[in-house]
Amino acid sequence: MERVIPLLLVRPGYMSVIKKIGGMDEMKKRLETMGLVIGSSVTVFSEFEGNLIIGVKDSRLGISMETAGRIMVCEGRPCAEIASK
């Protein structure tokens, strides 16, 4: 069974799949325009000045920790492990 956790708990270098996005409709729509939708793969690159730097599709984005806490994902796996499959 998959464990679902907030994106802000995923360690840098790990990839996860978005399962749920909480928050107000306006925020959800904004995230959707950036490619953050249910079923999308997200890679966490780093944390920088209170923001989480993530990769979605072919883009890198910076999102606040508050926003990252509202994005629920499957527990991340190391990118190297995924690439080897």
PyMOL Python script that loads the backbone (N, CA, C, O; Angstrom):
from pymol import cmd

cmd.read_pdbstr("""\
ATOM      1  N   MET A   1       0.840  -1.188   0.000  1.00  0.00           N
ATOM      2  CA  MET A   1       0.000   0.000   0.000  1.00  0.00           C
ATOM      3  C   MET A   1       0.882   1.248   0.000  1.00  0.00           C
ATOM      4  O   MET A   1       1.861   1.329   0.742  1.00  0.00           O
ATOM      5  N   GLU A   2       0.526   2.208  -0.834  1.00  0.00           N
ATOM      6  CA  GLU A   2       1.295   3.441  -0.940  1.00  0.00           C
ATOM      7  C   GLU A   2       1.040   4.337   0.266  1.00  0.00           C
ATOM      8  O   GLU A   2      -0.088   4.468   0.740  1.00  0.00           O
ATOM      9  N   ARG A   3       2.099   4.938   0.741  1.00  0.00           N
ATOM     10  CA  ARG A   3       1.976   5.899   1.833  1.00  0.00           C
ATOM     11  C   ARG A   3       1.912   7.293   1.224  1.00  0.00           C
ATOM     12  O   ARG A   3       2.765   7.665   0.418  1.00  0.00           O
ATOM     13  N   VAL A   4       0.891   8.068   1.613  1.00  0.00           N
ATOM     14  CA  VAL A   4       0.708   9.416   1.080  1.00  0.00           C
ATOM     15  C   VAL A   4       1.190  10.414   2.127  1.00  0.00           C
ATOM     16  O   VAL A   4       0.795  10.358   3.291  1.00  0.00           O
ATOM     17  N   ILE A   5       2.060  11.337   1.682  1.00  0.00           N
ATOM     18  CA  ILE A   5       2.658  12.332   2.576  1.00  0.00           C
ATOM     19  C   ILE A   5       2.632  13.700   1.886  1.00  0.00           C
ATOM     20  O   ILE A   5       2.481  13.766   0.667  1.00  0.00           O
ATOM     21  N   PRO A   6       2.779  14.795   2.649  1.00  0.00           N
ATOM     22  CA  PRO A   6       2.886  16.120   2.024  1.00  0.00           C
ATOM     23  C   PRO A   6       4.192  16.231   1.235  1.00  0.00           C
ATOM     24  O   PRO A   6       5.214  15.671   1.632  1.00  0.00           O
ATOM     25  N   LEU A   7       4.152  16.942   0.141  1.00  0.00           N
ATOM     26  CA  LEU A   7       5.337  17.126  -0.705  1.00  0.00           C
ATOM     27  C   LEU A   7       6.497  17.721   0.087  1.00  0.00           C
ATOM     28  O   LEU A   7       7.654  17.420  -0.208  1.00  0.00           O
ATOM     29  N   LEU A   8       6.218  18.549   1.074  1.00  0.00           N
ATOM     30  CA  LEU A   8       7.312  19.183   1.823  1.00  0.00           C
ATOM     31  C   LEU A   8       8.146  18.173   2.609  1.00  0.00           C
ATOM     32  O   LEU A   8       9.239  18.515   3.062  1.00  0.00           O
ATOM     33  N   LEU A   9       7.665  16.940   2.786  1.00  0.00           N
ATOM     34  CA  LEU A   9       8.427  15.912   3.487  1.00  0.00           C
ATOM     35  C   LEU A   9       9.289  15.049   2.562  1.00  0.00           C
ATOM     36  O   LEU A   9      10.066  14.220   3.035  1.00  0.00           O
ATOM     37  N   VAL A  10       9.155  15.240   1.250  1.00  0.00           N
ATOM     38  CA  VAL A  10       9.945  14.458   0.289  1.00  0.00           C
ATOM     39  C   VAL A  10      11.365  15.027   0.262  1.00  0.00           C
ATOM     40  O   VAL A  10      11.557  16.238   0.153  1.00  0.00           O
ATOM     41  N   ARG A  11      12.348  14.144   0.361  1.00  0.00           N
ATOM     42  CA  ARG A  11      13.748  14.573   0.384  1.00  0.00           C
ATOM     43  C   ARG A  11      14.242  14.960  -1.016  1.00  0.00           C
ATOM     44  O   ARG A  11      13.765  14.425  -2.016  1.00  0.00           O
ATOM     45  N   PRO A  12      15.198  15.890  -1.078  1.00  0.00           N
ATOM     46  CA  PRO A  12      15.799  16.238  -2.368  1.00  0.00           C
ATOM     47  C   PRO A  12      16.361  15.002  -3.060  1.00  0.00           C
ATOM     48  O   PRO A  12      16.956  14.137  -2.417  1.00  0.00           O
ATOM     49  N   GLY A  13      16.168  14.925  -4.372  1.00  0.00           N
ATOM     50  CA  GLY A  13      16.644  13.792  -5.151  1.00  0.00           C
ATOM     51  C   GLY A  13      15.617  12.687  -5.285  1.00  0.00           C
ATOM     52  O   GLY A  13      15.899  11.643  -5.873  1.00  0.00           O
ATOM     53  N   TYR A  14      14.423  12.909  -4.743  1.00  0.00           N
ATOM     54  CA  TYR A  14      13.369  11.904  -4.806  1.00  0.00           C
ATOM     55  C   TYR A  14      12.233  12.378  -5.708  1.00  0.00           C
ATOM     56  O   TYR A  14      11.945  13.570  -5.810  1.00  0.00           O
ATOM     57  N   MET A  15      11.597  11.403  -6.360  1.00  0.00           N
ATOM     58  CA  MET A  15      10.470  11.671  -7.243  1.00  0.00           C
ATOM     59  C   MET A  15       9.215  11.082  -6.617  1.00  0.00           C
ATOM     60  O   MET A  15       9.254  10.006  -6.020  1.00  0.00           O
ATOM     61  N   SER A  16       8.104  11.793  -6.755  1.00  0.00           N
ATOM     62  CA  SER A  16       6.816  11.356  -6.226  1.00  0.00           C
ATOM     63  C   SER A  16       5.729  11.636  -7.262  1.00  0.00           C
ATOM     64  O   SER A  16       5.956  12.336  -8.250  1.00  0.00           O
ATOM     65  N   VAL A  17       4.549  11.078  -7.017  1.00  0.00           N
ATOM     66  CA  VAL A  17       3.393  11.312  -7.876  1.00  0.00           C
ATOM     67  C   VAL A  17       2.321  12.009  -7.042  1.00  0.00           C
ATOM     68  O   VAL A  17       2.015  11.582  -5.928  1.00  0.00           O
ATOM     69  N   ILE A  18       1.756  13.082  -7.589  1.00  0.00           N
ATOM     70  CA  ILE A  18       0.726  13.841  -6.878  1.00  0.00           C
ATOM     71  C   ILE A  18      -0.552  13.020  -6.786  1.00  0.00           C
ATOM     72  O   ILE A  18      -1.043  12.489  -7.782  1.00  0.00           O
ATOM     73  N   LYS A  19      -1.084  12.926  -5.562  1.00  0.00           N
ATOM     74  CA  LYS A  19      -2.321  12.181  -5.308  1.00  0.00           C
ATOM     75  C   LYS A  19      -3.490  13.094  -4.977  1.00  0.00           C
ATOM     76  O   LYS A  19      -4.637  12.768  -5.283  1.00  0.00           O
ATOM     77  N   LYS A  20      -3.208  14.248  -4.347  1.00  0.00           N
ATOM     78  CA  LYS A  20      -4.275  15.156  -3.936  1.00  0.00           C
ATOM     79  C   LYS A  20      -3.689  16.540  -3.738  1.00  0.00           C
ATOM     80  O   LYS A  20      -2.544  16.685  -3.308  1.00  0.00           O
ATOM     81  N   ILE A  21      -4.482  17.563  -4.053  1.00  0.00           N
ATOM     82  CA  ILE A  21      -4.066  18.944  -3.813  1.00  0.00           C
ATOM     83  C   ILE A  21      -5.157  19.609  -2.983  1.00  0.00           C
ATOM     84  O   ILE A  21      -6.312  19.691  -3.401  1.00  0.00           O
ATOM     85  N   GLY A  22      -4.775  20.080  -1.807  1.00  0.00           N
ATOM     86  CA  GLY A  22      -5.726  20.751  -0.925  1.00  0.00           C
ATOM     87  C   GLY A  22      -5.641  22.252  -1.098  1.00  0.00           C
ATOM     88  O   GLY A  22      -4.775  22.758  -1.812  1.00  0.00           O
ATOM     89  N   GLY A  23      -6.545  22.962  -0.441  1.00  0.00           N
ATOM     90  CA  GLY A  23      -6.529  24.422  -0.485  1.00  0.00           C
ATOM     91  C   GLY A  23      -7.700  24.982  -1.253  1.00  0.00           C
ATOM     92  O   GLY A  23      -8.590  24.254  -1.693  1.00  0.00           O
ATOM     93  N   MET A  24      -7.681  26.277  -1.401  1.00  0.00           N
ATOM     94  CA  MET A  24      -8.756  27.009  -2.088  1.00  0.00           C
ATOM     95  C   MET A  24      -8.697  26.742  -3.591  1.00  0.00           C
ATOM     96  O   MET A  24      -7.639  26.436  -4.140  1.00  0.00           O
ATOM     97  N   ASP A  25      -9.854  26.863  -4.246  1.00  0.00           N
ATOM     98  CA  ASP A  25      -9.938  26.617  -5.682  1.00  0.00           C
ATOM     99  C   ASP A  25      -8.985  27.501  -6.476  1.00  0.00           C
ATOM    100  O   ASP A  25      -8.392  27.049  -7.456  1.00  0.00           O
ATOM    101  N   GLU A  26      -8.834  28.750  -6.063  1.00  0.00           N
ATOM    102  CA  GLU A  26      -7.941  29.683  -6.770  1.00  0.00           C
ATOM    103  C   GLU A  26      -6.505  29.158  -6.775  1.00  0.00           C
ATOM    104  O   GLU A  26      -5.824  29.192  -7.800  1.00  0.00           O
ATOM    105  N   MET A  27      -6.054  28.671  -5.610  1.00  0.00           N
ATOM    106  CA  MET A  27      -4.701  28.139  -5.525  1.00  0.00           C
ATOM    107  C   MET A  27      -4.564  26.876  -6.376  1.00  0.00           C
ATOM    108  O   MET A  27      -3.565  26.701  -7.072  1.00  0.00           O
ATOM    109  N   LYS A  28      -5.560  26.003  -6.320  1.00  0.00           N
ATOM    110  CA  LYS A  28      -5.521  24.769  -7.109  1.00  0.00           C
ATOM    111  C   LYS A  28      -5.412  25.081  -8.601  1.00  0.00           C
ATOM    112  O   LYS A  28      -4.663  24.424  -9.323  1.00  0.00           O
ATOM    113  N   LYS A  29      -6.152  26.071  -9.053  1.00  0.00           N
ATOM    114  CA  LYS A  29      -6.110  26.451 -10.476  1.00  0.00           C
ATOM    115  C   LYS A  29      -4.736  27.010 -10.846  1.00  0.00           C
ATOM    116  O   LYS A  29      -4.212  26.729 -11.924  1.00  0.00           O
ATOM    117  N   ARG A  30      -4.157  27.808  -9.938  1.00  0.00           N
ATOM    118  CA  ARG A  30      -2.818  28.352 -10.193  1.00  0.00           C
ATOM    119  C   ARG A  30      -1.787  27.237 -10.306  1.00  0.00           C
ATOM    120  O   ARG A  30      -0.941  27.255 -11.200  1.00  0.00           O
ATOM    121  N   LEU A  31      -1.858  26.268  -9.399  1.00  0.00           N
ATOM    122  CA  LEU A  31      -0.931  25.141  -9.442  1.00  0.00           C
ATOM    123  C   LEU A  31      -1.135  24.312 -10.709  1.00  0.00           C
ATOM    124  O   LEU A  31      -0.175  23.820 -11.302  1.00  0.00           O
ATOM    125  N   GLU A  32      -2.393  24.164 -11.113  1.00  0.00           N
ATOM    126  CA  GLU A  32      -2.703  23.415 -12.335  1.00  0.00           C
ATOM    127  C   GLU A  32      -2.056  24.069 -13.555  1.00  0.00           C
ATOM    128  O   GLU A  32      -1.556  23.366 -14.434  1.00  0.00           O
ATOM    129  N   THR A  33      -2.056  25.398 -13.623  1.00  0.00           N
ATOM    130  CA  THR A  33      -1.433  26.081 -14.766  1.00  0.00           C
ATOM    131  C   THR A  33       0.074  25.875 -14.800  1.00  0.00           C
ATOM    132  O   THR A  33       0.704  26.022 -15.847  1.00  0.00           O
ATOM    133  N   MET A  34       0.659  25.528 -13.635  1.00  0.00           N
ATOM    134  CA  MET A  34       2.106  25.263 -13.561  1.00  0.00           C
ATOM    135  C   MET A  34       2.417  23.786 -13.785  1.00  0.00           C
ATOM    136  O   MET A  34       3.579  23.384 -13.733  1.00  0.00           O
ATOM    137  N   GLY A  35       1.384  22.971 -14.036  1.00  0.00           N
ATOM    138  CA  GLY A  35       1.607  21.558 -14.308  1.00  0.00           C
ATOM    139  C   GLY A  35       1.463  20.656 -13.102  1.00  0.00           C
ATOM    140  O   GLY A  35       1.679  19.449 -13.203  1.00  0.00           O
ATOM    141  N   LEU A  36       1.100  21.223 -11.958  1.00  0.00           N
ATOM    142  CA  LEU A  36       0.933  20.438 -10.738  1.00  0.00           C
ATOM    143  C   LEU A  36      -0.510  19.935 -10.670  1.00  0.00           C
ATOM    144  O   LEU A  36      -1.387  20.599 -10.118  1.00  0.00           O
ATOM    145  N   VAL A  37      -0.735  18.767 -11.233  1.00  0.00           N
ATOM    146  CA  VAL A  37      -2.059  18.155 -11.265  1.00  0.00           C
ATOM    147  C   VAL A  37      -1.971  16.721 -10.744  1.00  0.00           C
ATOM    148  O   VAL A  37      -0.896  16.120 -10.742  1.00  0.00           O
ATOM    149  N   ILE A  38      -3.082  16.190 -10.313  1.00  0.00           N
ATOM    150  CA  ILE A  38      -3.119  14.818  -9.813  1.00  0.00           C
ATOM    151  C   ILE A  38      -2.603  13.877 -10.901  1.00  0.00           C
ATOM    152  O   ILE A  38      -3.026  13.947 -12.055  1.00  0.00           O
ATOM    153  N   GLY A  39      -1.689  13.003 -10.513  1.00  0.00           N
ATOM    154  CA  GLY A  39      -1.079  12.052 -11.435  1.00  0.00           C
ATOM    155  C   GLY A  39       0.251  12.498 -12.001  1.00  0.00           C
ATOM    156  O   GLY A  39       0.970  11.694 -12.593  1.00  0.00           O
ATOM    157  N   SER A  40       0.597  13.777 -11.829  1.00  0.00           N
ATOM    158  CA  SER A  40       1.881  14.288 -12.332  1.00  0.00           C
ATOM    159  C   SER A  40       3.034  13.818 -11.455  1.00  0.00           C
ATOM    160  O   SER A  40       2.890  13.685 -10.240  1.00  0.00           O
ATOM    161  N   SER A  41       4.175  13.571 -12.084  1.00  0.00           N
ATOM    162  CA  SER A  41       5.403  13.259 -11.353  1.00  0.00           C
ATOM    163  C   SER A  41       6.083  14.553 -10.944  1.00  0.00           C
ATOM    164  O   SER A  41       6.134  15.512 -11.713  1.00  0.00           O
ATOM    165  N   VAL A  42       6.601  14.568  -9.734  1.00  0.00           N
ATOM    166  CA  VAL A  42       7.284  15.746  -9.192  1.00  0.00           C
ATOM    167  C   VAL A  42       8.607  15.295  -8.599  1.00  0.00           C
ATOM    168  O   VAL A  42       8.650  14.335  -7.829  1.00  0.00           O
ATOM    169  N   THR A  43       9.686  15.982  -8.951  1.00  0.00           N
ATOM    170  CA  THR A  43      10.994  15.714  -8.378  1.00  0.00           C
ATOM    171  C   THR A  43      11.369  16.873  -7.466  1.00  0.00           C
ATOM    172  O   THR A  43      11.260  18.035  -7.858  1.00  0.00           O
ATOM    173  N   VAL A  44      11.806  16.566  -6.266  1.00  0.00           N
ATOM    174  CA  VAL A  44      12.283  17.595  -5.346  1.00  0.00           C
ATOM    175  C   VAL A  44      13.777  17.757  -5.571  1.00  0.00           C
ATOM    176  O   VAL A  44      14.541  16.800  -5.449  1.00  0.00           O
ATOM    177  N   PHE A  45      14.189  18.978  -5.902  1.00  0.00           N
ATOM    178  CA  PHE A  45      15.604  19.259  -6.136  1.00  0.00           C
ATOM    179  C   PHE A  45      16.292  19.777  -4.879  1.00  0.00           C
ATOM    180  O   PHE A  45      17.361  19.291  -4.509  1.00  0.00           O
ATOM    181  N   SER A  46      15.683  20.763  -4.219  1.00  0.00           N
ATOM    182  CA  SER A  46      16.313  21.333  -3.034  1.00  0.00           C
ATOM    183  C   SER A  46      15.333  22.226  -2.284  1.00  0.00           C
ATOM    184  O   SER A  46      14.211  22.477  -2.724  1.00  0.00           O
ATOM    185  N   GLU A  47      15.807  22.693  -1.137  1.00  0.00           N
ATOM    186  CA  GLU A  47      15.084  23.696  -0.366  1.00  0.00           C
ATOM    187  C   GLU A  47      15.951  24.939  -0.387  1.00  0.00           C
ATOM    188  O   GLU A  47      17.159  24.862  -0.164  1.00  0.00           O
ATOM    189  N   PHE A  48      15.339  26.091  -0.654  1.00  0.00           N
ATOM    190  CA  PHE A  48      16.112  27.322  -0.760  1.00  0.00           C
ATOM    191  C   PHE A  48      15.315  28.468  -0.152  1.00  0.00           C
ATOM    192  O   PHE A  48      14.232  28.805  -0.631  1.00  0.00           O
ATOM    193  N   GLU A  49      15.855  29.062   0.901  1.00  0.00           N
ATOM    194  CA  GLU A  49      15.248  30.228   1.550  1.00  0.00           C
ATOM    195  C   GLU A  49      13.761  30.032   1.854  1.00  0.00           C
ATOM    196  O   GLU A  49      12.948  30.918   1.585  1.00  0.00           O
ATOM    197  N   GLY A  50      13.412  28.889   2.405  1.00  0.00           N
ATOM    198  CA  GLY A  50      12.029  28.630   2.789  1.00  0.00           C
ATOM    199  C   GLY A  50      11.126  28.184   1.659  1.00  0.00           C
ATOM    200  O   GLY A  50       9.918  28.049   1.849  1.00  0.00           O
ATOM    201  N   ASN A  51      11.691  27.956   0.495  1.00  0.00           N
ATOM    202  CA  ASN A  51      10.927  27.470  -0.649  1.00  0.00           C
ATOM    203  C   ASN A  51      11.439  26.094  -1.057  1.00  0.00           C
ATOM    204  O   ASN A  51      12.590  25.745  -0.794  1.00  0.00           O
ATOM    205  N   LEU A  52      10.590  25.336  -1.686  1.00  0.00           N
ATOM    206  CA  LEU A  52      10.972  24.030  -2.203  1.00  0.00           C
ATOM    207  C   LEU A  52      11.162  24.169  -3.707  1.00  0.00           C
ATOM    208  O   LEU A  52      10.262  24.632  -4.407  1.00  0.00           O
ATOM    209  N   ILE A  53      12.314  23.777  -4.202  1.00  0.00           N
ATOM    210  CA  ILE A  53      12.593  23.818  -5.643  1.00  0.00           C
ATOM    211  C   ILE A  53      12.246  22.438  -6.187  1.00  0.00           C
ATOM    212  O   ILE A  53      12.822  21.431  -5.775  1.00  0.00           O
ATOM    213  N   ILE A  54      11.296  22.407  -7.119  1.00  0.00           N
ATOM    214  CA  ILE A  54      10.795  21.136  -7.647  1.00  0.00           C
ATOM    215  C   ILE A  54      10.845  21.118  -9.162  1.00  0.00           C
ATOM    216  O   ILE A  54      10.920  22.165  -9.804  1.00  0.00           O
ATOM    217  N   GLY A  55      10.803  19.930  -9.723  1.00  0.00           N
ATOM    218  CA  GLY A  55      10.728  19.754 -11.163  1.00  0.00           C
ATOM    219  C   GLY A  55       9.400  19.108 -11.517  1.00  0.00           C
ATOM    220  O   GLY A  55       9.008  18.096 -10.937  1.00  0.00           O
ATOM    221  N   VAL A  56       8.722  19.707 -12.476  1.00  0.00           N
ATOM    222  CA  VAL A  56       7.458  19.181 -12.992  1.00  0.00           C
ATOM    223  C   VAL A  56       7.555  19.235 -14.501  1.00  0.00           C
ATOM    224  O   VAL A  56       7.792  20.296 -15.079  1.00  0.00           O
ATOM    225  N   LYS A  57       7.372  18.087 -15.143  1.00  0.00           N
ATOM    226  CA  LYS A  57       7.532  17.983 -16.596  1.00  0.00           C
ATOM    227  C   LYS A  57       8.925  18.471 -16.939  1.00  0.00           C
ATOM    228  O   LYS A  57       9.897  17.895 -16.450  1.00  0.00           O
ATOM    229  N   ASP A  58       9.069  19.501 -17.753  1.00  0.00           N
ATOM    230  CA  ASP A  58      10.396  19.993 -18.135  1.00  0.00           C
ATOM    231  C   ASP A  58      10.733  21.326 -17.477  1.00  0.00           C
ATOM    232  O   ASP A  58      11.589  22.060 -17.969  1.00  0.00           O
ATOM    233  N   SER A  59      10.064  21.644 -16.367  1.00  0.00           N
ATOM    234  CA  SER A  59      10.267  22.933 -15.709  1.00  0.00           C
ATOM    235  C   SER A  59      10.715  22.761 -14.269  1.00  0.00           C
ATOM    236  O   SER A  59      10.414  21.761 -13.617  1.00  0.00           O
ATOM    237  N   ARG A  60      11.443  23.766 -13.791  1.00  0.00           N
ATOM    238  CA  ARG A  60      11.777  23.852 -12.366  1.00  0.00           C
ATOM    239  C   ARG A  60      10.963  25.000 -11.796  1.00  0.00           C
ATOM    240  O   ARG A  60      10.849  26.071 -12.391  1.00  0.00           O
ATOM    241  N   LEU A  61      10.396  24.739 -10.614  1.00  0.00           N
ATOM    242  CA  LEU A  61       9.556  25.737  -9.965  1.00  0.00           C
ATOM    243  C   LEU A  61       9.975  25.893  -8.516  1.00  0.00           C
ATOM    244  O   LEU A  61      10.522  24.968  -7.915  1.00  0.00           O
ATOM    245  N   GLY A  62       9.718  27.054  -7.964  1.00  0.00           N
ATOM    246  CA  GLY A  62       9.895  27.279  -6.537  1.00  0.00           C
ATOM    247  C   GLY A  62       8.516  27.488  -5.931  1.00  0.00           C
ATOM    248  O   GLY A  62       7.766  28.357  -6.378  1.00  0.00           O
ATOM    249  N   ILE A  63       8.176  26.697  -4.916  1.00  0.00           N
ATOM    250  CA  ILE A  63       6.898  26.862  -4.233  1.00  0.00           C
ATOM    251  C   ILE A  63       7.154  26.999  -2.737  1.00  0.00           C
ATOM    252  O   ILE A  63       8.140  26.480  -2.214  1.00  0.00           O
ATOM    253  N   SER A  64       6.255  27.703  -2.056  1.00  0.00           N
ATOM    254  CA  SER A  64       6.421  27.893  -0.613  1.00  0.00           C
ATOM    255  C   SER A  64       6.213  26.572   0.120  1.00  0.00           C
ATOM    256  O   SER A  64       5.576  25.652  -0.393  1.00  0.00           O
ATOM    257  N   MET A  65       6.758  26.500   1.314  1.00  0.00           N
ATOM    258  CA  MET A  65       6.571  25.303   2.141  1.00  0.00           C
ATOM    259  C   MET A  65       5.095  25.138   2.491  1.00  0.00           C
ATOM    260  O   MET A  65       4.605  24.014   2.607  1.00  0.00           O
ATOM    261  N   GLU A  66       4.390  26.245   2.658  1.00  0.00           N
ATOM    262  CA  GLU A  66       2.952  26.183   2.951  1.00  0.00           C
ATOM    263  C   GLU A  66       2.205  25.506   1.803  1.00  0.00           C
ATOM    264  O   GLU A  66       1.354  24.646   2.031  1.00  0.00           O
ATOM    265  N   THR A  67       2.523  25.894   0.585  1.00  0.00           N
ATOM    266  CA  THR A  67       1.900  25.277  -0.588  1.00  0.00           C
ATOM    267  C   THR A  67       2.309  23.815  -0.696  1.00  0.00           C
ATOM    268  O   THR A  67       1.474  22.954  -0.973  1.00  0.00           O
ATOM    269  N   ALA A  68       3.592  23.533  -0.479  1.00  0.00           N
ATOM    270  CA  ALA A  68       4.082  22.154  -0.557  1.00  0.00           C
ATOM    271  C   ALA A  68       3.393  21.262   0.470  1.00  0.00           C
ATOM    272  O   ALA A  68       3.250  20.059   0.252  1.00  0.00           O
ATOM    273  N   GLY A  69       2.968  21.843   1.581  1.00  0.00           N
ATOM    274  CA  GLY A  69       2.265  21.089   2.599  1.00  0.00           C
ATOM    275  C   GLY A  69       0.852  20.701   2.191  1.00  0.00           C
ATOM    276  O   GLY A  69       0.253  19.804   2.784  1.00  0.00           O
ATOM    277  N   ARG A  70       0.326  21.371   1.187  1.00  0.00           N
ATOM    278  CA  ARG A  70      -1.029  21.085   0.707  1.00  0.00           C
ATOM    279  C   ARG A  70      -1.048  20.109  -0.470  1.00  0.00           C
ATOM    280  O   ARG A  70      -2.114  19.663  -0.895  1.00  0.00           O
ATOM    281  N   ILE A  71       0.118  19.783  -0.985  1.00  0.00           N
ATOM    282  CA  ILE A  71       0.217  18.841  -2.102  1.00  0.00           C
ATOM    283  C   ILE A  71       0.585  17.474  -1.537  1.00  0.00           C
ATOM    284  O   ILE A  71       1.680  17.287  -1.006  1.00  0.00           O
ATOM    285  N   MET A  72      -0.325  16.534  -1.653  1.00  0.00           N
ATOM    286  CA  MET A  72      -0.117  15.197  -1.110  1.00  0.00           C
ATOM    287  C   MET A  72       0.394  14.283  -2.222  1.00  0.00           C
ATOM    288  O   MET A  72      -0.151  14.260  -3.326  1.00  0.00           O
ATOM    289  N   VAL A  73       1.441  13.537  -1.912  1.00  0.00           N
ATOM    290  CA  VAL A  73       2.092  12.689  -2.918  1.00  0.00           C
ATOM    291  C   VAL A  73       2.330  11.292  -2.354  1.00  0.00           C
ATOM    292  O   VAL A  73       2.302  11.084  -1.141  1.00  0.00           O
ATOM    293  N   CYS A  74       2.566  10.336  -3.256  1.00  0.00           N
ATOM    294  CA  CYS A  74       3.035   9.017  -2.826  1.00  0.00           C
ATOM    295  C   CYS A  74       4.429   9.222  -2.265  1.00  0.00           C
ATOM    296  O   CYS A  74       5.179  10.063  -2.760  1.00  0.00           O
ATOM    297  N   GLU A  75       4.782   8.468  -1.247  1.00  0.00           N
ATOM    298  CA  GLU A  75       6.109   8.604  -0.658  1.00  0.00           C
ATOM    299  C   GLU A  75       7.159   8.485  -1.760  1.00  0.00           C
ATOM    300  O   GLU A  75       7.097   7.573  -2.584  1.00  0.00           O
ATOM    301  N   GLY A  76       8.114   9.398  -1.775  1.00  0.00           N
ATOM    302  CA  GLY A  76       9.098   9.477  -2.846  1.00  0.00           C
ATOM    303  C   GLY A  76      10.061   8.316  -2.924  1.00  0.00           C
ATOM    304  O   GLY A  76      10.320   7.622  -1.941  1.00  0.00           O
ATOM    305  N   ARG A  77      10.595   8.121  -4.144  1.00  0.00           N
ATOM    306  CA  ARG A  77      11.647   7.129  -4.396  1.00  0.00           C
ATOM    307  C   ARG A  77      12.831   7.866  -4.994  1.00  0.00           C
ATOM    308  O   ARG A  77      12.649   8.854  -5.704  1.00  0.00           O
ATOM    309  N   PRO A  78      14.049   7.398  -4.717  1.00  0.00           N
ATOM    310  CA  PRO A  78      15.227   8.054  -5.293  1.00  0.00           C
ATOM    311  C   PRO A  78      15.156   8.055  -6.817  1.00  0.00           C
ATOM    312  O   PRO A  78      14.793   7.049  -7.427  1.00  0.00           O
ATOM    313  N   CYS A  79      15.501   9.179  -7.426  1.00  0.00           N
ATOM    314  CA  CYS A  79      15.478   9.294  -8.881  1.00  0.00           C
ATOM    315  C   CYS A  79      16.385   8.259  -9.539  1.00  0.00           C
ATOM    316  O   CYS A  79      16.051   7.742 -10.605  1.00  0.00           O
ATOM    317  N   ALA A  80      17.515   7.951  -8.931  1.00  0.00           N
ATOM    318  CA  ALA A  80      18.444   6.960  -9.501  1.00  0.00           C
ATOM    319  C   ALA A  80      17.774   5.593  -9.570  1.00  0.00           C
ATOM    320  O   ALA A  80      17.983   4.851 -10.529  1.00  0.00           O
ATOM    321  N   GLU A  81      16.978   5.256  -8.572  1.00  0.00           N
ATOM    322  CA  GLU A  81      16.262   3.980  -8.553  1.00  0.00           C
ATOM    323  C   GLU A  81      15.227   3.921  -9.677  1.00  0.00           C
ATOM    324  O   GLU A  81      15.051   2.878 -10.307  1.00  0.00           O
ATOM    325  N   ILE A  82      14.551   5.030  -9.924  1.00  0.00           N
ATOM    326  CA  ILE A  82      13.541   5.086 -10.976  1.00  0.00           C
ATOM    327  C   ILE A  82      14.197   4.992 -12.345  1.00  0.00           C
ATOM    328  O   ILE A  82      13.701   4.290 -13.227  1.00  0.00           O
ATOM    329  N   ALA A  83      15.323   5.704 -12.528  1.00  0.00           N
ATOM    330  CA  ALA A  83      16.025   5.724 -13.819  1.00  0.00           C
ATOM    331  C   ALA A  83      16.578   4.359 -14.195  1.00  0.00           C
ATOM    332  O   ALA A  83      16.729   4.058 -15.379  1.00  0.00           O
ATOM    333  N   SER A  84      16.881   3.531 -13.204  1.00  0.00           N
ATOM    334  CA  SER A  84      17.470   2.230 -13.502  1.00  0.00           C
ATOM    335  C   SER A  84      16.450   1.186 -13.959  1.00  0.00           C
ATOM    336  O   SER A  84      16.821   0.088 -14.373  1.00  0.00           O
ATOM    337  N   LYS A  85      15.174   1.533 -13.883  1.00  0.00           N
ATOM    338  CA  LYS A  85      14.128   0.569 -14.278  1.00  0.00           C
ATOM    339  C   LYS A  85      13.776   0.682 -15.737  1.00  0.00           C
ATOM    340  O   LYS A  85      12.918  -0.054 -16.224  1.00  0.00           O
TER     341      LYS A  85
END
""", "prot")
cmd.dss("prot")
cmd.show_as("cartoon", "prot")
cmd.util.cbc("prot")
cmd.orient("prot")
